[in-house]
Amino acid sequence: MARYLPALALESLAPGQNLNSYIQVANSFNILTAEEEKVLAEKLYYEEDLQAARQLVMSHLRFVIHIAKSYSGYGLNQGDLIQEGNVGLMKAVKRFNPEVGVRLVSFAVHWIKAEIHEYILKNWRIVKVATTKAQRKLFFNLRSSKKRLGWLNQAEAQDIANDLGVKESTVYQMETRMTAQDMGFDADSDDDESLFLAPSQTLEDFNYDPARVVELDNYEADANGRLFEALESLDERSKDIIRLRWLSDEKSTLHDLADKYGVSAERIRQLEKNAMKKVRVALEAAGVEV
């Protein structure tokens, strides 16, 4: 079974503080066998054992480091990339189902990369350079797809568009975004021309528009009412499960509810999933964004 240091020692070895020491500690945790991993995953999945979750996370820290190193070319702090990857790892551990029959490392790679990608897109430039799915795909593939340092010619742009399944115009647009420089929100006060063109002189703040404030308040009130109606449409058991699992200050575990209703924890999980699906469908039918 994976060994681990006391929590205090781990807190003092966060990636942003001493990266080399952190990597050394992360690599000291033993890799779990398939049997050990399954036992821990079942404890977390069925019993919500936080100690099992902790061991699953610690034994995969070296994997996060390996993935984060592949994104070192974006000029961002390596410790920050690892930290974001760790967030993805924890999300994966929380959602991991041991009954699916795959190893955690195979399941977690998507979540780790997703968090790192999101961090890079938010911090590579002041202005977000990729918003759509096609743009995000291009951002992480364009530089490796370019054959030379200069601007893409038509043939190269067409090849990249075909390889990535995007429009040629999207390739040109992303190339322009990636080579452009950020503009300061506030211009230099000594430069009258740049002051006139500064975004701070042209953008309008609508947050305190009375009409918008009333509109948002009405929308929130209506959404809350729709949610209450959706919950009322459930049977009493499903309604009680949603209330105790999501709306109560002291949330019940799956096993608490399993004991209460005399069924298995997995059955409670299924009832919860089905109830949440019904609520989501009812809200979407009423025009409420979920």
Backbone as CSV, one residue per row, in Angstrom:
resi,resn,N_x,N_y,N_z,CA_x,CA_y,CA_z,C_x,C_y,C_z
1,MET,0.844,-1.201,0.000,0.000,0.000,0.000,0.879,1.251,0.000
2,ALA,0.389,2.291,-0.655,1.208,3.509,-0.789,1.468,4.148,0.559
3,ARG,2.700,4.538,0.796,3.020,5.244,2.026,2.902,6.739,1.779
4,TYR,2.710,7.519,2.842,2.586,8.954,2.661,3.075,9.676,3.909
5,LEU,3.462,10.916,3.738,3.973,11.718,4.846,2.829,12.374,5.589
6,PRO,3.054,12.876,6.806,2.021,13.609,7.521,1.565,14.813,6.723
7,ALA,0.337,15.238,6.965,-0.248,16.345,6.189,0.590,17.605,6.294
8,LEU,1.148,17.880,7.453,1.945,19.096,7.642,3.138,19.116,6.701
9,ALA,3.796,17.944,6.533,4.957,17.869,5.649,4.555,18.127,4.211
10,LEU,3.394,17.594,3.815,2.940,17.802,2.437,2.580,19.251,2.185
11,GLU,1.962,19.900,3.163,1.582,21.298,2.999,2.805,22.183,2.806
12,SER,3.912,21.824,3.426,5.120,22.629,3.303,5.866,22.353,2.005
13,LEU,5.409,21.350,1.239,6.061,20.997,-0.015,5.111,21.182,-1.186
14,ALA,4.364,22.275,-1.174,3.496,22.586,-2.304,4.360,22.895,-3.518
15,PRO,3.871,22.595,-4.747,4.693,22.798,-5.948,5.240,24.208,-6.096
16,GLY,4.477,25.208,-5.682,4.911,26.585,-5.860,5.997,27.023,-4.906
17,GLN,6.248,26.265,-3.831,7.222,26.663,-2.827,8.613,26.100,-3.125
18,ASN,8.689,24.819,-3.319,9.972,24.179,-3.613,9.696,23.023,-4.562
19,LEU,9.789,23.298,-5.855,9.369,22.322,-6.864,10.191,21.040,-6.798
20,ASN,11.499,21.164,-6.655,12.353,19.966,-6.625,12.025,19.073,-5.435
21,SER,11.813,19.688,-4.278,11.462,18.903,-3.092,10.099,18.245,-3.252
22,TYR,9.176,18.997,-3.842,7.835,18.445,-4.073,7.906,17.219,-4.987
23,ILE,8.659,17.318,-6.091,8.779,16.203,-7.026,9.410,14.991,-6.330
24,GLN,10.390,15.251,-5.480,11.042,14.158,-4.754,10.037,13.442,-3.845
25,VAL,9.217,14.225,-3.142,8.216,13.628,-2.254,7.167,12.871,-3.064
26,ALA,6.694,13.487,-4.164,5.668,12.847,-4.988,6.154,11.510,-5.539
27,ASN,7.427,11.451,-5.918,7.979,10.210,-6.467,8.249,9.156,-5.399
28,SER,8.180,9.547,-4.136,8.431,8.587,-3.053,7.207,7.730,-2.756
29,PHE,6.042,8.130,-3.223,4.832,7.340,-2.983,4.822,6.129,-3.909
30,ASN,4.540,4.980,-3.344,4.522,3.759,-4.139,3.355,3.751,-5.116
31,ILE,3.585,3.149,-6.273,2.514,2.981,-7.248,1.612,1.833,-6.804
32,LEU,0.311,2.047,-6.830,-0.637,1.030,-6.381,-0.756,-0.097,-7.398
33,THR,-0.906,-1.313,-6.897,-1.255,-2.417,-7.782,-2.729,-2.297,-8.146
34,ALA,-3.165,-3.058,-9.134,-4.567,-3.017,-9.549,-5.483,-3.422,-8.403
35,GLU,-5.049,-4.417,-7.616,-5.883,-4.885,-6.496,-5.981,-3.823,-5.400
36,GLU,-4.843,-3.192,-5.063,-4.842,-2.149,-4.038,-5.703,-0.972,-4.471
37,GLU,-5.572,-0.594,-5.733,-6.358,0.531,-6.242,-7.850,0.241,-6.187
38,LYS,-8.238,-0.959,-6.535,-9.662,-1.315,-6.535,-10.245,-1.285,-5.124
39,VAL,-9.479,-1.781,-4.162,-9.948,-1.778,-2.763,-10.170,-0.336,-2.295
40,LEU,-9.197,0.547,-2.555,-9.324,1.940,-2.134,-10.459,2.639,-2.868
41,ALA,-10.583,2.376,-4.163,-11.638,3.013,-4.951,-13.018,2.593,-4.469
42,GLU,-13.170,1.331,-4.095,-14.466,0.855,-3.593,-14.789,1.479,-2.239
43,LYS,-13.769,1.666,-1.393,-13.993,2.330,-0.106,-14.484,3.759,-0.311
44,LEU,-13.912,4.437,-1.286,-14.330,5.818,-1.573,-15.704,5.846,-2.217
45,TYR,-15.918,4.964,-3.189,-17.155,4.981,-3.983,-18.368,4.608,-3.140
46,TYR,-18.224,3.592,-2.302,-19.375,3.091,-1.557,-19.453,3.633,-0.126
47,GLU,-18.304,3.957,0.467,-18.291,4.380,1.867,-17.863,5.827,2.041
48,GLU,-17.480,6.503,0.933,-17.007,7.885,0.978,-15.851,8.039,1.976
49,ASP,-14.937,7.085,1.918,-13.762,7.072,2.794,-12.738,8.086,2.282
50,LEU,-12.570,9.195,2.991,-11.652,10.246,2.559,-10.192,9.822,2.650
51,GLN,-9.890,8.915,3.571,-8.512,8.427,3.675,-8.148,7.630,2.420
52,ALA,-9.108,6.872,1.891,-8.874,6.129,0.651,-8.661,7.091,-0.507
53,ALA,-9.450,8.163,-0.533,-9.299,9.175,-1.587,-7.919,9.803,-1.521
54,ARG,-7.457,10.080,-0.327,-6.140,10.695,-0.143,-5.031,9.791,-0.675
55,GLN,-5.136,8.478,-0.387,-4.117,7.550,-0.861,-4.138,7.425,-2.383
56,LEU,-5.327,7.447,-2.968,-5.428,7.384,-4.430,-4.784,8.607,-5.076
57,VAL,-5.006,9.769,-4.480,-4.424,11.000,-5.019,-2.904,10.971,-4.889
58,MET,-2.408,10.648,-3.703,-0.964,10.679,-3.460,-0.205,9.727,-4.370
59,SER,-0.770,8.569,-4.642,-0.067,7.583,-5.451,-0.009,7.969,-6.924
60,HIS,-0.773,9.002,-7.329,-0.784,9.422,-8.732,-0.185,10.819,-8.941
61,LEU,0.436,11.392,-7.934,1.032,12.720,-8.078,2.146,12.733,-9.125
62,ARG,2.922,11.663,-9.200,4.015,11.605,-10.181,3.465,11.636,-11.604
63,PHE,2.283,11.082,-11.802,1.662,11.086,-13.120,1.287,12.507,-13.533
64,VAL,0.792,13.307,-12.585,0.458,14.703,-12.859,1.710,15.481,-13.240
65,ILE,2.803,15.247,-12.527,4.068,15.924,-12.832,4.507,15.605,-14.254
66,HIS,4.379,14.347,-14.642,4.779,13.920,-15.993,3.969,14.654,-17.057
67,ILE,2.658,14.784,-16.851,1.806,15.473,-17.823,2.119,16.967,-17.847
68,ALA,2.294,17.569,-16.664,2.545,19.015,-16.586,3.833,19.399,-17.304
69,LYS,4.842,18.532,-17.278,6.106,18.839,-17.944,5.943,18.977,-19.451
70,SER,4.954,18.307,-20.026,4.748,18.382,-21.474,4.175,19.725,-21.901
71,TYR,3.774,20.566,-20.943,3.232,21.889,-21.256,4.191,23.007,-20.856
72,SER,5.466,22.681,-20.709,6.443,23.677,-20.262,6.718,24.735,-21.326
73,GLY,6.365,24.489,-22.588,6.663,25.429,-23.656,5.780,26.659,-23.696
74,TYR,4.818,26.773,-22.801,3.921,27.929,-22.814,4.396,29.063,-21.910
75,GLY,5.550,28.898,-21.290,6.130,29.974,-20.508,5.473,30.209,-19.165
76,LEU,4.700,29.262,-18.675,4.020,29.407,-17.388,4.771,28.632,-16.306
77,ASN,4.572,29.033,-15.079,5.254,28.418,-13.952,4.921,26.935,-13.848
78,GLN,5.955,26.101,-13.771,5.759,24.657,-13.742,4.986,24.221,-12.495
79,GLY,5.259,24.872,-11.377,4.542,24.535,-10.151,3.060,24.807,-10.265
80,ASP,2.701,25.906,-10.932,1.282,26.233,-11.119,0.597,25.201,-12.014
81,LEU,1.299,24.755,-13.055,0.735,23.738,-13.943,0.491,22.437,-13.182
82,ILE,1.434,22.060,-12.332,1.270,20.845,-11.530,0.107,20.993,-10.565
83,GLN,-0.002,22.179,-9.971,-1.096,22.410,-9.026,-2.450,22.275,-9.708
84,GLU,-2.571,22.827,-10.910,-3.826,22.702,-11.652,-4.079,21.253,-12.035
85,GLY,-3.022,20.555,-12.419,-3.180,19.138,-12.728,-3.644,18.342,-11.526
86,ASN,-3.166,18.716,-10.345,-3.604,18.052,-9.114,-5.103,18.252,-8.867
87,VAL,-5.594,19.443,-9.225,-7.028,19.694,-9.101,-7.810,18.730,-9.998
88,GLY,-7.313,18.558,-11.231,-7.952,17.617,-12.138,-7.896,16.193,-11.612
89,LEU,-6.761,15.826,-11.005,-6.626,14.486,-10.427,-7.642,14.260,-9.319
90,MET,-7.817,15.248,-8.452,-8.785,15.111,-7.364,-10.211,14.999,-7.886
91,LYS,-10.526,15.740,-8.949,-11.851,15.619,-9.558,-12.050,14.220,-10.132
92,ALA,-11.002,13.686,-10.741,-11.090,12.346,-11.319,-11.291,11.291,-10.232
93,VAL,-10.549,11.417,-9.148,-10.683,10.467,-8.043,-12.103,10.498,-7.483
94,LYS,-12.670,11.690,-7.365,-14.022,11.832,-6.837,-15.049,11.149,-7.732
95,ARG,-14.820,11.169,-9.056,-15.790,10.631,-10.001,-15.478,9.200,-10.451
96,PHE,-14.395,8.632,-9.980,-13.955,7.328,-10.461,-14.875,6.217,-9.975
97,ASN,-15.327,5.400,-10.917,-16.201,4.262,-10.600,-15.395,2.978,-10.752
98,PRO,-15.109,2.267,-9.663,-14.271,1.060,-9.747,-14.932,-0.084,-10.496
99,GLU,-16.252,0.013,-10.729,-16.964,-1.061,-11.410,-16.804,-0.995,-12.926
100,VAL,-16.285,0.117,-13.452,-16.155,0.263,-14.900,-15.087,-0.670,-15.457
101,GLY,-14.068,-0.964,-14.671,-13.057,-1.911,-15.102,-11.830,-1.308,-15.747
102,VAL,-11.570,-0.018,-15.520,-10.361,0.619,-16.039,-9.542,1.134,-14.862
103,ARG,-8.241,1.336,-15.094,-7.378,1.880,-14.058,-7.628,3.374,-13.909
104,LEU,-7.390,3.862,-12.719,-7.606,5.277,-12.425,-6.764,6.166,-13.325
105,VAL,-5.535,5.752,-13.634,-4.644,6.582,-14.432,-5.233,6.832,-15.826
106,SER,-5.918,5.843,-16.381,-6.536,6.000,-17.701,-7.725,6.952,-17.639
107,PHE,-8.447,6.903,-16.546,-9.619,7.767,-16.374,-9.200,9.198,-16.048
108,ALA,-8.119,9.347,-15.280,-7.744,10.665,-14.755,-7.051,11.551,-15.778
109,VAL,-6.468,10.974,-16.827,-5.682,11.779,-17.762,-6.528,12.878,-18.401
110,HIS,-7.795,12.603,-18.692,-8.669,13.623,-19.283,-8.874,14.786,-18.329
111,TRP,-9.141,14.496,-17.065,-9.425,15.546,-16.080,-8.173,16.379,-15.799
112,ILE,-7.021,15.721,-15.736,-5.771,16.443,-15.476,-5.471,17.408,-16.616
113,LYS,-5.547,16.919,-17.848,-5.261,17.776,-19.002,-6.286,18.887,-19.135
114,ALA,-7.543,18.607,-18.818,-8.591,19.629,-18.931,-8.305,20.805,-18.008
115,GLU,-7.884,20.534,-16.774,-7.587,21.613,-15.837,-6.343,22.395,-16.274
116,ILE,-5.324,21.698,-16.764,-4.118,22.375,-17.233,-4.433,23.223,-18.451
117,HIS,-5.222,22.692,-19.377,-5.615,23.454,-20.564,-6.346,24.727,-20.176
118,GLU,-7.284,24.598,-19.248,-8.068,25.761,-18.829,-7.169,26.816,-18.194
119,TYR,-6.203,26.387,-17.402,-5.274,27.323,-16.763,-4.421,28.038,-17.804
120,ILE,-3.919,27.289,-18.786,-3.088,27.900,-19.832,-3.891,28.918,-20.621
121,LEU,-5.112,28.567,-20.990,-5.941,29.479,-21.782,-6.259,30.763,-21.016
122,LYS,-6.371,30.672,-19.697,-6.690,31.845,-18.885,-5.471,32.713,-18.591
123,ASN,-4.285,32.119,-18.617,-3.103,32.841,-18.158,-2.032,33.061,-19.214
124,TRP,-2.155,32.457,-20.373,-1.140,32.646,-21.403,-1.123,34.083,-21.894
125,ARG,-2.275,34.678,-21.994,-2.414,36.080,-22.352,-3.445,36.724,-21.438
126,ILE,-3.414,38.050,-21.344,-4.430,38.765,-20.562,-5.803,38.517,-21.162
127,VAL,-5.867,38.596,-22.500,-7.128,38.363,-23.200,-7.186,36.898,-23.591
128,LYS,-8.300,36.234,-23.334,-8.451,34.827,-23.658,-8.414,34.634,-25.166
129,VAL,-7.517,33.767,-25.645,-7.309,33.627,-27.089,-8.169,32.541,-27.709
130,ALA,-8.739,31.654,-26.910,-9.549,30.563,-27.450,-10.821,30.416,-26.639
131,THR,-11.958,30.490,-27.310,-13.245,30.386,-26.619,-14.073,29.213,-27.134
132,THR,-14.084,28.987,-28.448,-14.864,27.887,-29.004,-14.068,26.586,-28.949
133,LYS,-14.753,25.473,-29.180,-14.094,24.167,-29.164,-13.027,24.082,-30.247
134,ALA,-13.337,24.607,-31.450,-12.366,24.578,-32.552,-11.145,25.419,-32.231
135,GLN,-11.347,26.582,-31.606,-10.226,27.449,-31.256,-9.347,26.813,-30.191
136,ARG,-9.960,26.155,-29.217,-9.183,25.494,-28.165,-8.327,24.372,-28.755
137,LYS,-8.918,23.618,-29.696,-8.182,22.546,-30.350,-6.988,23.110,-31.114
138,LEU,-7.207,24.221,-31.799,-6.141,24.846,-32.577,-5.033,25.388,-31.687
139,PHE,-5.411,25.979,-30.568,-4.418,26.603,-29.692,-3.344,25.608,-29.275
140,PHE,-3.754,24.377,-28.932,-2.804,23.384,-28.432,-2.178,22.549,-29.543
141,ASN,-2.563,22.786,-30.794,-1.995,22.003,-31.886,-1.322,22.847,-32.966
142,LEU,-1.622,24.149,-33.015,-1.141,24.968,-34.118,0.378,25.074,-34.147
143,ARG,0.973,25.333,-32.988,2.427,25.532,-32.968,3.180,24.266,-33.397
144,SER,2.687,23.108,-32.973,3.352,21.865,-33.355,3.069,21.493,-34.797
145,SER,1.993,22.056,-35.378,1.628,21.731,-36.756,2.343,22.610,-37.775
146,LYS,2.822,23.778,-37.350,3.483,24.692,-38.283,4.841,24.128,-38.705
147,LYS,5.144,24.233,-39.995,6.388,23.682,-40.544,7.540,24.689,-40.492
148,ARG,7.229,25.983,-40.327,8.273,26.999,-40.332,7.887,28.112,-39.366
149,LEU,8.808,29.050,-39.134,8.580,30.094,-38.149,7.716,31.229,-38.680
150,GLY,7.675,31.417,-39.993,6.924,32.530,-40.568,5.427,32.265,-40.583
151,TRP,4.700,33.172,-41.259,3.251,33.030,-41.360,2.908,31.836,-42.248
152,LEU,1.782,31.203,-41.969,1.338,30.055,-42.739,0.963,30.471,-44.162
153,ASN,1.337,29.642,-45.145,0.818,29.870,-46.484,-0.488,29.097,-46.630
154,GLN,-1.152,29.232,-47.780,-2.476,28.640,-47.956,-2.444,27.115,-47.863
155,ALA,-1.426,26.505,-48.453,-1.342,25.044,-48.424,-1.169,24.528,-46.992
156,GLU,-0.309,25.185,-46.207,-0.091,24.769,-44.816,-1.358,24.954,-43.985
157,ALA,-2.022,26.097,-44.179,-3.256,26.353,-43.439,-4.317,25.324,-43.784
158,GLN,-4.409,24.944,-45.049,-5.397,23.950,-45.466,-5.085,22.584,-44.880
159,ASP,-3.793,22.212,-44.846,-3.398,20.926,-44.262,-3.745,20.868,-42.776
160,ILE,-3.462,21.946,-42.055,-3.768,21.989,-40.618,-5.267,21.915,-40.395
161,ALA,-6.034,22.640,-41.213,-7.494,22.620,-41.088,-8.036,21.216,-41.308
162,ASN,-7.501,20.513,-42.301,-7.958,19.146,-42.581,-7.569,18.187,-41.459
163,ASP,-6.352,18.328,-40.945,-5.890,17.433,-39.880,-6.699,17.592,-38.607
164,LEU,-7.073,18.833,-38.280,-7.762,19.104,-37.014,-9.275,19.198,-37.175
165,GLY,-9.772,19.133,-38.398,-11.219,19.161,-38.609,-11.849,20.505,-38.326
166,VAL,-11.161,21.594,-38.711,-11.691,22.944,-38.507,-11.665,23.689,-39.840
167,LYS,-12.267,24.876,-39.850,-12.271,25.688,-41.062,-10.911,26.349,-41.252
168,GLU,-10.559,26.585,-42.520,-9.295,27.249,-42.824,-9.265,28.660,-42.246
169,SER,-10.412,29.333,-42.273,-10.485,30.690,-41.725,-10.201,30.697,-40.226
170,THR,-10.589,29.616,-39.538,-10.335,29.512,-38.098,-8.846,29.363,-37.832
171,VAL,-8.132,28.679,-38.716,-6.676,28.525,-38.580,-5.995,29.888,-38.678
172,TYR,-6.381,30.679,-39.689,-5.790,32.013,-39.849,-6.127,32.908,-38.653
173,GLN,-7.353,32.810,-38.172,-7.779,33.639,-37.041,-6.978,33.312,-35.787
174,MET,-6.760,32.012,-35.525,-6.008,31.624,-34.333,-4.542,32.008,-34.462
175,GLU,-3.963,31.904,-35.678,-2.574,32.307,-35.874,-2.401,33.787,-35.563
176,THR,-3.366,34.596,-35.991,-3.315,36.034,-35.714,-3.407,36.306,-34.224
177,ARG,-4.290,35.589,-33.543,-4.457,35.784,-32.099,-3.189,35.411,-31.341
178,MET,-2.557,34.326,-31.750,-1.390,33.838,-31.022,-0.160,34.720,-31.247
179,THR,-0.110,35.436,-32.360,1.041,36.301,-32.631,0.804,37.744,-32.209
180,ALA,-0.446,38.091,-31.874,-0.750,39.466,-31.476,-0.261,39.729,-30.056
181,GLN,-0.104,40.995,-29.729,0.331,41.416,-28.398,-0.854,41.985,-27.626
182,ASP,-0.813,41.821,-26.301,-1.873,42.370,-25.460,-1.792,43.897,-25.418
183,MET,-2.940,44.520,-25.309,-3.011,45.973,-25.161,-3.441,46.312,-23.736
184,GLY,-2.778,47.266,-23.123,-3.144,47.665,-21.777,-4.544,48.253,-21.722
185,PHE,-5.262,47.952,-20.656,-6.614,48.482,-20.513,-6.583,49.995,-20.348
186,ASP,-5.629,50.473,-19.570,-5.444,51.911,-19.390,-4.203,52.348,-20.149
187,ALA,-4.324,53.388,-20.964,-3.190,53.871,-21.766,-2.264,54.746,-20.936
188,ASP,-1.092,55.000,-21.493,-0.120,55.895,-20.868,-0.694,57.313,-20.856
189,SER,-0.748,57.912,-19.699,-1.340,59.246,-19.568,-0.550,60.313,-20.320
190,ASP,0.724,60.006,-20.662,1.546,60.979,-21.384,1.339,60.910,-22.892
191,ASP,0.613,59.883,-23.341,0.391,59.691,-24.779,-1.069,59.986,-25.094
192,ASP,-1.337,61.166,-25.630,-2.714,61.569,-25.899,-3.383,60.654,-26.915
193,GLU,-2.623,60.176,-27.914,-3.223,59.333,-28.958,-3.634,57.975,-28.406
194,SER,-2.759,57.332,-27.616,-3.091,56.027,-27.049,-4.187,56.147,-26.010
195,LEU,-4.264,57.301,-25.323,-5.321,57.518,-24.351,-6.681,57.505,-25.040
196,PHE,-6.738,58.060,-26.231,-7.988,58.109,-26.981,-8.421,56.705,-27.422
197,LEU,-7.440,55.823,-27.706,-7.745,54.483,-28.208,-7.840,53.432,-27.102
198,ALA,-7.531,53.798,-25.854,-7.509,52.824,-24.765,-8.897,52.240,-24.518
199,PRO,-8.987,50.909,-24.253,-10.279,50.280,-23.983,-11.030,50.918,-22.825
200,SER,-10.289,51.416,-21.834,-10.946,52.030,-20.677,-11.774,53.248,-21.061
201,GLN,-11.467,53.840,-22.231,-12.195,55.024,-22.662,-13.422,54.680,-23.510
202,THR,-13.533,53.419,-23.917,-14.617,53.055,-24.836,-15.586,52.028,-24.277
203,LEU,-15.183,51.262,-23.245,-16.056,50.217,-22.715,-17.031,50.779,-21.688
204,GLU,-18.232,50.241,-21.695,-19.280,50.702,-20.787,-19.624,49.597,-19.804
205,ASP,-19.816,49.957,-18.550,-20.169,48.996,-17.508,-21.685,48.951,-17.360
206,PHE,-22.277,47.768,-17.660,-23.727,47.620,-17.589,-24.195,46.981,-16.280
207,ASN,-23.250,46.705,-15.366,-23.611,45.984,-14.146,-24.603,46.736,-13.275
208,TYR,-24.570,48.063,-13.345,-25.440,48.848,-12.464,-26.587,49.512,-13.224
209,ASP,-26.866,49.010,-14.411,-28.015,49.484,-15.161,-29.279,49.010,-14.447
210,PRO,-30.169,49.912,-13.998,-31.369,49.506,-13.240,-32.202,48.451,-13.959
211,ALA,-32.345,48.600,-15.265,-33.141,47.631,-16.014,-32.499,46.242,-15.950
212,ARG,-31.162,46.188,-16.053,-30.467,44.896,-16.006,-30.551,44.280,-14.613
213,VAL,-30.445,45.105,-13.571,-30.540,44.600,-12.199,-31.910,43.978,-11.960
214,VAL,-32.970,44.651,-12.402,-34.328,44.125,-12.239,-34.499,42.833,-13.026
215,GLU,-33.947,42.819,-14.236,-34.060,41.631,-15.092,-33.393,40.416,-14.442
216,LEU,-32.195,40.611,-13.893,-31.478,39.509,-13.248,-32.199,39.030,-11.994
217,ASP,-32.747,39.970,-11.212,-33.489,39.588,-10.004,-34.727,38.771,-10.371
218,ASN,-35.437,39.207,-11.416,-36.634,38.479,-11.850,-36.279,37.086,-12.355
219,TYR,-35.157,37.004,-13.095,-34.738,35.703,-13.618,-34.388,34.747,-12.476
220,GLU,-33.674,35.258,-11.462,-33.283,34.417,-10.328,-34.500,33.928,-9.563
221,ALA,-35.462,34.836,-9.351,-36.679,34.451,-8.635,-37.457,33.397,-9.418
222,ASP,-37.549,33.598,-10.733,-38.269,32.637,-11.569,-37.561,31.291,-11.589
223,ALA,-36.210,31.298,-11.672,-35.447,30.052,-11.689,-35.624,29.279,-10.387
224,ASN,-35.633,29.997,-9.258,-35.842,29.339,-7.968,-37.233,28.726,-7.889
225,GLY,-38.214,29.445,-8.426,-39.571,28.912,-8.434,-39.674,27.667,-9.304
226,ARG,-39.026,27.693,-10.459,-39.035,26.525,-11.345,-38.357,25.330,-10.686
227,LEU,-37.272,25.592,-9.953,-36.573,24.516,-9.261,-37.472,23.887,-8.206
228,PHE,-38.193,24.716,-7.467,-39.101,24.196,-6.443,-40.191,23.330,-7.088
229,GLU,-40.738,23.780,-8.214,-41.757,23.008,-8.916,-41.202,21.676,-9.412
230,ALA,-39.960,21.696,-9.919,-39.335,20.471,-10.405,-39.141,19.469,-9.273
231,LEU,-38.728,19.953,-8.101,-38.544,19.073,-6.952,-39.870,18.497,-6.474
232,GLU,-40.927,19.297,-6.534,-42.241,18.840,-6.086,-42.801,17.748,-6.985
233,SER,-42.292,17.664,-8.232,-42.790,16.639,-9.154,-42.212,15.258,-8.855
234,LEU,-41.197,15.178,-7.991,-40.578,13.901,-7.655,-41.404,13.146,-6.631
235,ASP,-41.204,11.820,-6.566,-41.847,11.041,-5.504,-41.174,11.369,-4.182
236,GLU,-41.811,11.009,-3.090,-41.349,11.422,-1.759,-39.944,10.910,-1.449
237,ARG,-39.636,9.667,-1.845,-38.311,9.129,-1.552,-37.229,9.871,-2.321
238,SER,-37.458,10.096,-3.621,-36.468,10.811,-4.428,-36.285,12.235,-3.922
239,LYS,-37.407,12.855,-3.550,-37.348,14.219,-3.028,-36.523,14.262,-1.734
240,ASP,-36.710,13.275,-0.884,-35.977,13.229,0.379,-34.491,13.003,0.137
241,ILE,-34.149,12.161,-0.851,-32.750,11.887,-1.164,-32.066,13.153,-1.667
242,ILE,-32.718,13.880,-2.575,-32.138,15.122,-3.090,-31.980,16.143,-1.976
243,ARG,-32.968,16.227,-1.102,-32.912,17.208,-0.011,-31.756,16.895,0.933
244,LEU,-31.612,15.627,1.322,-30.576,15.262,2.283,-29.181,15.226,1.666
245,ARG,-29.102,14.974,0.351,-27.797,14.886,-0.314,-27.298,16.237,-0.822
246,TRP,-28.222,17.165,-1.141,-27.818,18.406,-1.793,-28.273,19.677,-1.084
247,LEU,-29.392,19.648,-0.405,-29.976,20.878,0.127,-29.842,21.014,1.636
248,SER,-29.428,19.980,2.299,-29.312,20.016,3.753,-27.955,20.572,4.173
249,ASP,-27.910,21.264,5.320,-26.644,21.775,5.838,-25.703,20.636,6.211
250,GLU,-26.247,19.574,6.783,-25.463,18.390,7.131,-25.855,17.275,6.169
251,LYS,-25.102,17.147,5.093,-25.454,16.230,4.019,-25.276,14.769,4.447
252,SER,-26.218,13.941,4.058,-26.176,12.512,4.377,-25.317,11.773,3.364
253,THR,-24.697,10.692,3.809,-23.919,9.849,2.902,-24.847,8.831,2.245
254,LEU,-24.318,8.163,1.225,-25.112,7.123,0.555,-25.485,6.012,1.524
255,HIS,-24.560,5.693,2.426,-24.834,4.620,3.383,-25.868,5.048,4.425
256,ASP,-25.871,6.327,4.802,-26.901,6.809,5.730,-28.287,6.590,5.142
257,LEU,-28.443,6.961,3.887,-29.742,6.823,3.222,-30.056,5.362,2.915
258,ALA,-29.017,4.560,2.647,-29.232,3.133,2.407,-29.806,2.472,3.659
259,ASP,-29.278,2.831,4.830,-29.800,2.299,6.088,-31.223,2.786,6.348
260,LYS,-31.477,4.021,5.997,-32.807,4.599,6.235,-33.886,3.909,5.415
261,TYR,-33.565,3.598,4.145,-34.572,3.012,3.256,-34.416,1.503,3.063
262,GLY,-33.425,0.906,3.698,-33.272,-0.538,3.623,-32.867,-1.048,2.256
263,VAL,-32.050,-0.285,1.548,-31.563,-0.702,0.232,-30.047,-0.527,0.203
264,SER,-29.434,-0.886,-0.915,-27.976,-0.758,-1.024,-27.580,0.676,-1.318
265,ALA,-26.297,0.991,-1.065,-25.775,2.328,-1.367,-25.818,2.600,-2.872
266,GLU,-25.580,1.560,-3.665,-25.627,1.727,-5.117,-27.040,2.072,-5.586
267,ARG,-28.050,1.485,-4.933,-29.445,1.802,-5.290,-29.761,3.250,-4.965
268,ILE,-29.251,3.744,-3.844,-29.459,5.153,-3.495,-28.792,6.051,-4.531
269,ARG,-27.600,5.673,-4.978,-26.899,6.450,-5.993,-27.709,6.499,-7.292
270,GLN,-28.310,5.369,-7.672,-29.125,5.325,-8.884,-30.365,6.203,-8.747
271,LEU,-31.021,6.140,-7.597,-32.204,6.971,-7.367,-31.846,8.452,-7.411
272,GLU,-30.694,8.792,-6.816,-30.238,10.186,-6.833,-29.966,10.653,-8.255
273,LYS,-29.294,9.807,-9.042,-28.974,10.151,-10.420,-30.240,10.341,-11.247
274,ASN,-31.208,9.449,-11.085,-32.458,9.548,-11.845,-33.254,10.786,-11.443
275,ALA,-33.255,11.105,-10.148,-33.981,12.283,-9.669,-33.354,13.564,-10.206
276,MET,-32.028,13.626,-10.193,-31.350,14.811,-10.713,-31.609,14.977,-12.208
277,LYS,-31.693,13.857,-12.922,-31.986,13.918,-14.355,-33.383,14.468,-14.604
278,LYS,-34.351,14.038,-13.803,-35.726,14.537,-13.949,-35.797,16.033,-13.661
279,VAL,-35.088,16.463,-12.628,-35.077,17.887,-12.282,-34.448,18.694,-13.409
280,ARG,-33.350,18.194,-13.964,-32.664,18.898,-15.048,-33.562,19.006,-16.287
281,VAL,-34.251,17.930,-16.623,-35.150,17.942,-17.782,-36.283,18.935,-17.573
282,ALA,-36.831,18.967,-16.354,-37.930,19.891,-16.055,-37.476,21.339,-16.149
283,LEU,-36.278,21.628,-15.668,-35.760,22.998,-15.730,-35.464,23.410,-17.158
284,GLU,-34.879,22.502,-17.942,-34.587,22.831,-19.336,-35.863,23.055,-20.136
285,ALA,-36.910,22.271,-19.834,-38.188,22.451,-20.522,-38.823,23.800,-20.179
286,ALA,-38.509,24.303,-18.984,-39.055,25.605,-18.562,-38.181,26.769,-19.017
287,GLY,-37.091,26.463,-19.739,-36.237,27.524,-20.258,-35.199,28.019,-19.277
288,VAL,-34.920,27.265,-18.219,-33.931,27.668,-17.225,-32.588,27.031,-17.581
289,GLU,-31.518,27.841,-17.644,-30.197,27.311,-17.951,-29.702,26.463,-16.791
290,VAL,-29.218,25.242,-17.115,-28.747,24.329,-16.070,-27.235,24.192,-16.182
